[in-house]
Amino acid sequence: MRKPDPLALLPLVAVLAVAGCATASLDLAPPRPDRPWQAPTGATGEIVAGAPAGSAPTDSPSDYVLPANTTLATIAPPVPLDAAHAYTLPELIDLAQSHNPLTRVAWNDARNAALATGIARSSYLPQLSVAAMGGWQNGRLSGSTVLGQAGTDTSRHGAISAVSLQWLLFDFGERAGVVEAAEQATVAANIAFTALHQRIIHEVSVAFYRYQAARARMATVDQATANADAVLTAARSRYQRGIGTVVEVAQATQNQAQTRLAKVQAQGAETDAYLGLINAIGISPLSKPRIAGMPVRPLSPALRSSIEQIVARAIAQRPDVLGAYAVERASQARVKAAEAAFLPKVFMSAVASYASGGSAITAIPPVGQQPPTVNLNGYRYGSSVFLGVTLPLYDGGMRSAVLAQARNDADSASAKLTRAKEDSVRQVVVSQSALESSLAAYDAARALADAAQITYDAAYNAYRRGVGTVTEANLAQNQLLLARNASADAYSAALTAAAMLALATGEIGKGAN
């Protein structure tokens, strides 16, 4: 029997070694489910792949704080702003559109969709490639002779260069369907880009209105504090003149303390609203822009439009409806491409080659996307041109499955378009109803604030003249504070509802800049 060749065992040893390395990778995971992971780190604190640096003792308290990576301890500098300038709402919207990271993401998505269209269109062009290869061939021929075993060693070497061309001439519309689907995907991506800007405009507008309401509340509390101080001063004056009581002074002091507490709360709410506005803009809170005031002005009667006209405009220009329509068209184009995959294709292929040396190579193998180059002769120039037709006969049902998927996607896209239209109608109706309620609430709140001001003035003057009570003055002052806050909130709510309606109809971007 022949002795086993030790070299033949090398593949088995390699397989066993790889298997052992694969299971050893469990060392990279935490050793226990109930103890912290001791992350291995580099010189800068960066967490690296590797075995845990150590394990926490069993009886030690859990520490689940990760190591700090010093290379990440930097933040982008704040957006340079004019500290002396108070930014209006249009300027804040422009700031958000310029610096919010989401706008760049949507822009890149739209650019990628456009590039995908270019890739699809490139399928109409021929594919040219150049390949060059040099190599050596060694062989040994052995056999038995009367004199014993005899062997012959052979070697060859050579180089081959080739230029190849593949060109799909006609495919019954398969590429046309792919290109149309890519173009509609570009339309959908551009619509999504616009929709994102509309959402940013809406979010900044709503945050701006909330901040203005908080600022108005702060001004109202300041006035309420001044009113409470005036009532306390009057109470003390009456007490010093012997016509007031200690109870009146105590009640006025309590009312003053309540207004000061309300002022602290209003300051906190104003700070929160300011940070919410900065977050909606998408810039660093360290930028600290000054925000211009928003004077209260009469709301436009145009806000009370016919619901039928609003719905008609919304269906025609809402981004989600337009995007769903583009997706439906792209799905229908994919169906056409899948159907064309069952039909023949006309192609042309050509190759030209040059070989030197004595190598016996008849083909250059495929490399990456480069197809193999065949019909090479190792001893001379070679060239060939082919024009042919290919017809797929059997592929295990793959084309049928792809076609079924494309038809299902087209049906789903059509249903989503119908749903988008129905949702747009519902959202417009709800937004219009909310706007009508907000406008009515603002009218009522404004009338309440006017009446509360008259009541407070009368109660305060009556108390100063000795014909009223401090209780009535304090109550009137508190009611005035509530009425003014309600008026500020109602005005902000009406503007917010108008912004929501503009978003629902797809008109929020008009004149944004």
Helices and strands as residue ranges (DSSP letters): G 6-9, H 10-24, G 25-28, G 70-72, E 86-87, H 89-99, H 101-121, G 122-124, E 127-145, E 148-170, H 174-240, H 246-281, G 285-287, E 290-291, G 301-303, H 307-317, H 319-340, E 345-357, E 381-390, H 398-464, H 470-505
